[in-house]
Amino acid sequence: MSCPDCNRGSILEGNPTGLFTEIHGVKAYLASGAHQSRAIILLSDVFGLPLVNSHLLADKFSKELSCDVWIPDLFDGQPPLDVDGMTQDLMPKRPDIWPLWDKIKFIFMIGLPRIGIFFRNRASVVDPRATAFIQRVREQRKYEKVGIVGYCFGGSLGVRLSPLNIFDSLVVCHPGAISEAEVNAINCPTSWVCAEDDMSFGPAIRSKAEALLEIRKGKENYVDYEFVDYKGTVHGFACRPHLEFPDVKEAFEGSINQTVKWFEKTLSLTSESSTVA
């Protein structure tokens, strides 16, 4: 977590249709799909598995892509932030800078009281847990292709795991902090869902990330990519949107459509292509 917007948002309405299960001791939500040759793994934001929004997104992707969608418990039952503490004021537009009072509240009301939980969920702990889950679920279910969609914390996590060659495609939604080195190490097709006003993935690093991927064109390390910017949005809109704002609702639905189309494009199977032909 790297900005106040990580603790802002709204709870989506709806009743999840999936179920909870375990893979080698890791709790996970599973939305089952008809086709068992491919799967999506959703890497959550800092609210983790308790946030119902992720379950509803998994259900939607499973229905649209006709495949299994998993949400692993990245935080071993102790997510960095509590859903009950979410601030319900994620506005579609506001200043690009942090007001001083926002900084003070962020540090003293959220950061310091939960510093122990943040430490327990540092990258050196979460990354191996996520890696093991992806490898095990892929091996156990014998998926031919696996896609990752990550939101906020999960978006950054997906980028960090890309060089490990454990999945085939990636969608990154308004990620947390990402370094140039991590972008340079991406080695699978990647779609980026970008907020207009993002304290974490701001204009400078967003433009740099696109430039770093663009200069690979014509080289052996080139990977397919796309960047889509959504007007009137802030960090978190693709997973914790306030749907009463028309721009945010349109962007939220657009991010879902973008994700579905990307996986349809990059996770197609030989057997499916033969059937269509």
Residue, then its C-alpha position, 0 to 999 in steps of 0.5 A: m500500500s502506498c497512498p490514501d486511495c488504497n483505503r478508499g472505495s465502495i462495496l459492490e452489491g451482489n451475491p457471490t456464486g463461487l466457493f471457498t476451498e484450499i490449495h496446499g493449505v492456502k485458502a482461496y475463492l473459486a469461481s468455476g467455469a466450463h472450460q478447464s484448459r485455462a484459468i485466471i488468477l485474481l491478485s487482490d488489493v490490500f483488503g485481500l480475500p474478505l472484500v466481496n468486490s473481488h469475488l464478484l469480479a471473479d464470478k464475472f470473469s468466469k462467466e465471460l471467459s468460461c473458465d475457472v477464476w481463483i483468488p488466493d489469500l495472499f495475506d494468510g488471513q491478515p490483510p494489511l487493511d480491514v474492509d470495515g475501515m474502508t473510507q467511503d469517499l473515492m471521488p471521481k475527480r480531485p486534486d493531483i497532490w496530497p493535501l497535508w491533512d490527508k498525509i497526516k491521517f494516512i501516516f498516523m491513522i492507518g500506517l503506524p497502527r498497522i505497521g506490524i501487519f504491513f511488515r508481515n505482508r512485505a514482498s519477500v513474504v507475499d511473493p513466494r506465497a503467491t508463486a507457490f499458489i500459482q504453480r500448485v494450482r496450475e499443476q494440480r488442475k493441469y491448466e494449459k494457460v493461466g492469466i493473472v489480473g492484479y489490482c493495486f497491490g496485486g497489480s504490482l505483485g503480478v509485475r514482479l512475478s512476470p519474469l518467473n514464467i509461471f503464467d502466460s498473460l497479465v492485466v495490471c490495474h492501477p498498480g502500486a509502486i513499480s520500478e523501471a527494472e520491474v517493467n524491463a523484466i516483464n516477459c508476457p503480454t501485458s494490458w494496463v488499466c490506468a486511472e487518470d489521477d493515481m497517487s501510486f502509478g502517476p503520469a511519469i511512471r505510467s509514461k515511462a512504463e509504456a516507453l520501456l515496453e515500446i522500445r522493445k519492438g523489433k527485438e527478441n524481448y518484445v511482448d505485446y502490450e496496451f495501455v488504456d487510460y480512463k478519464g475521471t478516475v482515481h486509484g482503485f476504480a477498477c475494484r472499489p468503484h463508486l458506481e453513482f458517478p457515471d464516469v466511474k461506472e463507465a470506466f469500471e465496466g470498461s476495465i472489465n471489458q478490457t480484461v476479458k478481451w485481453f485474455e480472449k486474445t492472449l489465452s486462446l488455446t489451439s483446440e479452440s482455434s481448431t474448433v473455430a476454423 
